[in-house]
Amino acid sequence: MKQSASGGSLGHRLSWWLAIQTFIGLGLVCLAVYFVTAMTLAQRQDETLDQKTTMIRHLLSEARAAPDIDALRHQLNDFLAGHEELALQLRSPDGRTVYASSTAPPSPPPPVKQRVFEVASSMYFSRPASATLTLGTQEDASLLRRLGWTLTAAAIVGSLVVSVCGFWLVRLALVPVHQLVEQTRRLTASQLEKRLDGSAQPQELQPLIGQFNALLDRLHSAYRQMEGFNADVAHELNTPLATLISACELSLRKSREIGDMRDVLASNLEELRRMSGIVNDMLFLSQADRGAGARRVNVNSLAALAGEVIEFHEAAMQEATLTVEILGDAAGRFDARLLRRALSNLLGNATRYARTGSAVMVRIETRPGGEVSIAVHNTGPTIEPANLPRLFDRFYRVDPARAHADLNHGLGLSIVAAIARMHGGSVFAGSDQGITRIGLLLPPPQHPSDDTPGRNT
């Protein structure tokens, strides 16, 4: 599979980020250990110098009454015995060196810490003397160097180990993704009924699998509809074409009177108009599928708009001995032309299937959220619940015998659904106890962008 140059490999990115974070984390821990150890050693060195300084002062203050400088040197040598890291110099007030240990500066070798302090006047000195105490820190410095190298090696080795394990764990964690890729690769147009198996997939991938399977459901439904579309179009256009061809052939076989020819032409014109209606409706649905929007204008009364449509259907309703009633009203910004067409299709559908002598009701209401519902109710045969979701499919008829096929080509309710989508709304249908309700739900425009002009046919 070709990878995007900008995206790269998810596994490589996760592995590298894990390696970098591991190195940074271990490095920070090692630095913290190093600096804490260094501070502890420095504190210990200062405490040693303070302790030794106090002891030297105490030793000089408790000297014997008779001033014996040799005895003092002997006491100081005994004090420093076993402390090779310490060196002491003692100077008299006039600057002479009274005592210097065998490891006096410049011994011990650097690095060193020195403490210069005054010794109070005593029997040895009439005035305060100066003492210099030196502590060699080379062992602590050597310990810090070894600790630094050890911690550095531990950080590097630990990062390498964690990175290698991270690479392996990331590859292991991405195995389900590769399995999904393999499943999707096996899907073809002839196998859209198959679904991704998410039983062995982690919880994080379940929403993705669910959405993908839902997409496959929609694709399968659309593909089946597309497969049946050619047959539906052929069936709808074949009858008028066959009628036209037969009429023309009969007219050409023998001479006819002008009146007969006019009847033939009138019949042919009726079939041509029916074909033209099918083609125009299909063009309208095609434009709606491509995202054409409604041209919203202020409509002050949907009831008045419904009344105009009812006047157009008045003759057909009188012939079917139907009465019409409008309940409710609403106002808003809608495409009046499209709503007239949708209401005309809904009323035409109700006229064809309503029981003779019954009443047809147009109900208009505004719901709490501001949505406007326009529904047409008629009394007639109850539609089975399994057929309700398909009422808005193209060329779908509840009657498999295609009753009223000469007047209805099965696109009316599909156009109603398209008009609802162009307004950003939806359609609904219900049927129980002989009452059928079919309508559309239109949301109110919330932004000026909702008034996007669209192409209407």
Solvent accessible surface area in square Angstrom, and as a share of the most:
residue,aa,sasa,rsa
1,M,180,0.81
2,K,194,0.82
3,Q,116,0.51
4,S,68,0.44
5,A,115,0.90
6,S,110,0.71
7,G,30,0.29
8,G,41,0.39
9,S,25,0.16
10,L,92,0.46
11,G,11,0.10
12,H,114,0.51
13,R,121,0.44
14,L,82,0.41
15,S,2,0.01
16,W,154,0.54
17,W,148,0.52
18,L,66,0.33
19,A,14,0.10
20,I,80,0.40
21,Q,113,0.50
22,T,21,0.12
23,F,103,0.43
24,I,92,0.47
25,G,32,0.31
26,L,58,0.29
27,G,20,0.19
28,L,112,0.56
29,V,89,0.51
30,C,18,0.11
31,L,96,0.48
32,A,55,0.43
33,V,64,0.37
34,Y,67,0.25
35,F,113,0.47
36,V,92,0.53
37,T,36,0.21
38,A,25,0.19
39,M,135,0.60
40,T,76,0.44
41,L,15,0.08
42,A,39,0.31
43,Q,111,0.49
44,R,128,0.47
45,Q,16,0.07
46,D,57,0.30
47,E,97,0.43
48,T,34,0.20
49,L,2,0.01
50,D,69,0.36
51,Q,107,0.48
52,K,22,0.09
53,T,11,0.06
54,T,88,0.51
55,M,81,0.36
56,I,0,0.00
57,R,111,0.40
58,H,105,0.47
59,L,45,0.23
60,L,4,0.02
61,S,82,0.53
62,E,114,0.51
63,A,14,0.11
64,R,123,0.45
65,A,88,0.68
66,A,66,0.51
67,P,92,0.58
68,D,55,0.28
69,I,59,0.30
70,D,95,0.49
71,A,23,0.18
72,L,0,0.00
73,R,89,0.32
74,H,113,0.51
75,Q,60,0.27
76,L,1,0.00
77,N,76,0.39
78,D,84,0.43
79,F,35,0.15
80,L,18,0.09
81,A,68,0.53
82,G,64,0.61
83,H,60,0.27
84,E,122,0.55
85,E,59,0.27
86,L,2,0.01
87,A,0,0.00
88,L,1,0.00
89,Q,31,0.14
90,L,1,0.00
91,R,86,0.31
92,S,8,0.05
93,P,49,0.31
94,D,93,0.48
95,G,48,0.46
96,R,154,0.56
97,T,71,0.41
98,V,11,0.07
99,Y,7,0.03
100,A,49,0.38
101,S,11,0.07
102,S,119,0.77
103,T,41,0.24
104,A,17,0.13
105,P,41,0.26
106,P,128,0.80
107,S,48,0.31
108,P,8,0.05
109,P,79,0.50
110,P,105,0.66
111,P,64,0.40
112,V,56,0.32
113,K,61,0.26
114,Q,95,0.42
115,R,67,0.25
116,V,99,0.57
117,F,15,0.06
118,E,117,0.52
119,V,5,0.03
120,A,77,0.60
121,S,62,0.40
122,S,37,0.24
123,M,85,0.38
124,Y,34,0.13
125,F,12,0.05
126,S,107,0.69
127,R,137,0.50
128,P,72,0.46
129,A,2,0.01
130,S,40,0.26
131,A,0,0.00
132,T,14,0.08
133,L,0,0.00
134,T,2,0.01
135,L,10,0.05
136,G,9,0.09
137,T,13,0.07
138,Q,55,0.25
139,E,135,0.61
140,D,15,0.08
141,A,24,0.19
142,S,31,0.20
143,L,75,0.37
144,L,31,0.15
145,R,144,0.53
146,R,138,0.50
147,L,40,0.20
148,G,19,0.19
149,W,187,0.66
150,T,85,0.49
151,L,25,0.13
152,T,66,0.38
153,A,52,0.41
154,A,53,0.41
155,A,6,0.05
156,I,81,0.41
157,V,87,0.50
158,G,21,0.20
159,S,8,0.05
160,L,110,0.55
161,V,83,0.48
162,V,59,0.34
163,S,12,0.08
164,V,103,0.59
165,C,64,0.38
166,G,1,0.01
167,F,66,0.27
168,W,153,0.54
169,L,93,0.46
170,V,18,0.10
171,R,174,0.63
172,L,95,0.47
173,A,71,0.55
174,L,28,0.14
175,V,60,0.34
176,P,23,0.14
177,V,53,0.30
178,H,114,0.51
179,Q,84,0.37
180,L,13,0.07
181,V,44,0.25
182,E,72,0.32
183,Q,33,0.15
184,T,47,0.28
185,R,137,0.50
186,R,142,0.52
187,L,33,0.16
188,T,69,0.40
189,A,58,0.45
190,S,95,0.61
191,Q,57,0.25
192,L,22,0.11
193,E,97,0.44
194,K,102,0.43
195,R,81,0.29
196,L,14,0.07
197,D,83,0.43
198,G,14,0.14
199,S,100,0.65
200,A,86,0.67
201,Q,17,0.07
202,P,53,0.34
203,Q,152,0.68
204,E,140,0.63
205,L,31,0.15
206,Q,72,0.32
207,P,89,0.56
208,L,106,0.53
209,I,6,0.03
210,G,40,0.38
211,Q,126,0.56
212,F,60,0.25
213,N,29,0.15
214,A,37,0.29
215,L,74,0.37
216,L,6,0.03
217,D,72,0.37
218,R,145,0.53
219,L,82,0.41
220,H,42,0.19
221,S,54,0.35
222,A,56,0.43
223,Y,68,0.26
224,R,144,0.53
225,Q,77,0.34
226,M,114,0.51
227,E,100,0.45
228,G,28,0.27
229,F,56,0.24
230,N,109,0.56
231,A,66,0.51
232,D,32,0.17
233,V,25,0.14
234,A,59,0.45
235,H,91,0.41
236,E,4,0.02
237,L,36,0.18
238,N,94,0.48
239,T,78,0.45
240,P,0,0.00
241,L,78,0.39
242,A,47,0.36
243,T,52,0.30
244,L,20,0.10
245,I,100,0.51
246,S,55,0.36
247,A,20,0.15
248,C,59,0.35
249,E,84,0.37
250,L,88,0.44
251,S,16,0.10
252,L,154,0.76
253,R,179,0.65
254,K,131,0.55
255,S,112,0.72
256,R,81,0.30
257,E,128,0.57
258,I,125,0.64
259,G,42,0.41
260,D,62,0.32
261,M,66,0.30
262,R,165,0.60
263,D,97,0.50
264,V,27,0.15
265,L,109,0.54
266,A,60,0.47
267,S,49,0.32
268,N,13,0.07
269,L,83,0.41
270,E,119,0.53
271,E,35,0.16
272,L,89,0.44
273,R,159,0.58
274,R,45,0.17
275,M,31,0.14
276,S,53,0.34
277,G,25,0.24
278,I,0,0.00
279,V,68,0.39
280,N,66,0.34
281,D,18,0.09
282,M,47,0.21
283,L,93,0.47
284,F,2,0.01
285,L,2,0.01
286,S,40,0.26
287,Q,26,0.12
288,A,11,0.08
289,D,83,0.43
290,R,165,0.60
291,G,63,0.61
292,A,21,0.16
293,G,17,0.16
294,A,3,0.02
295,R,122,0.44
296,R,19,0.07
297,V,79,0.45
298,N,107,0.55
299,V,13,0.08
300,N,131,0.67
301,S,33,0.21
302,L,1,0.00
303,A,23,0.17
304,A,60,0.47
305,L,8,0.04
306,A,0,0.00
307,G,21,0.20
308,E,88,0.39
309,V,8,0.05
310,I,28,0.14
311,E,127,0.57
312,F,167,0.70
313,H,23,0.10
314,E,84,0.38
315,A,77,0.60
316,A,47,0.36
317,M,5,0.02
318,Q,117,0.52
319,E,153,0.68
320,A,29,0.23
321,T,76,0.44
322,L,12,0.06
323,T,87,0.51
324,V,42,0.24
325,E,91,0.41
326,I,55,0.28
327,L,56,0.28
328,G,48,0.46
329,D,72,0.37
330,A,11,0.08
331,A,62,0.48
332,G,27,0.26
333,R,79,0.29
334,F,2,0.01
335,D,6,0.03
336,A,19,0.14
337,R,141,0.52
338,L,3,0.02
339,L,1,0.01
340,R,94,0.34
341,R,59,0.22
342,A,0,0.00
343,L,3,0.01
344,S,27,0.18
345,N,34,0.17
346,L,3,0.01
347,L,1,0.00
348,G,12,0.11
349,N,22,0.11
350,A,2,0.01
351,T,21,0.12
352,R,66,0.24
353,Y,74,0.28
354,A,16,0.12
355,R,141,0.51
356,T,104,0.60
357,G,55,0.53
358,S,17,0.11
359,A,58,0.45
360,V,0,0.00
361,M,44,0.20
362,V,0,0.00
363,R,89,0.32
364,I,3,0.02
365,E,72,0.32
366,T,80,0.47
367,R,93,0.34
368,P,148,0.93
369,G,67,0.64
370,G,24,0.23
371,E,61,0.28
372,V,5,0.03
373,S,3,0.02
374,I,1,0.00
375,A,5,0.04
376,V,4,0.02
377,H,24,0.11
378,N,10,0.05
379,T,26,0.15
380,G,7,0.07
381,P,102,0.64
382,T,69,0.40
383,I,25,0.13
384,E,107,0.48
385,P,99,0.62
386,A,85,0.66
387,N,37,0.19
388,L,31,0.15
389,P,101,0.64
390,R,124,0.45
391,L,12,0.06
392,F,32,0.13
393,D,43,0.22
394,R,63,0.23
395,F,8,0.03
396,Y,44,0.17
397,R,22,0.08
398,V,60,0.34
399,D,45,0.23
400,P,126,0.79
401,A,85,0.66
402,R,59,0.21
403,A,41,0.32
404,H,74,0.33
405,A,28,0.22
406,D,104,0.54
407,L,131,0.65
408,N,20,0.10
409,H,31,0.14
410,G,8,0.08
411,L,0,0.00
412,G,20,0.19
413,L,23,0.11
414,S,5,0.03
415,I,3,0.01
416,V,0,0.00
417,A,10,0.07
418,A,0,0.00
419,I,0,0.00
420,A,0,0.00
421,R,124,0.45
422,M,17,0.08
423,H,4,0.02
424,G,58,0.56
425,G,20,0.19
426,S,58,0.37
427,V,40,0.23
428,F,63,0.26
429,A,30,0.23
430,G,12,0.11
431,S,13,0.09
432,D,70,0.36
433,Q,173,0.77
434,G,14,0.14
435,I,64,0.33
436,T,7,0.04
437,R,73,0.27
438,I,7,0.03
439,G,0,0.00
440,L,1,0.00
441,L,27,0.13
442,L,0,0.00
443,P,35,0.22
444,P,38,0.24
445,P,35,0.22
446,Q,125,0.56
447,H,120,0.54
448,P,122,0.77
449,S,81,0.52
450,D,53,0.27
451,D,41,0.21
452,T,77,0.45
453,P,102,0.64
454,G,7,0.07
455,R,158,0.58
456,N,27,0.14
457,T,55,0.32
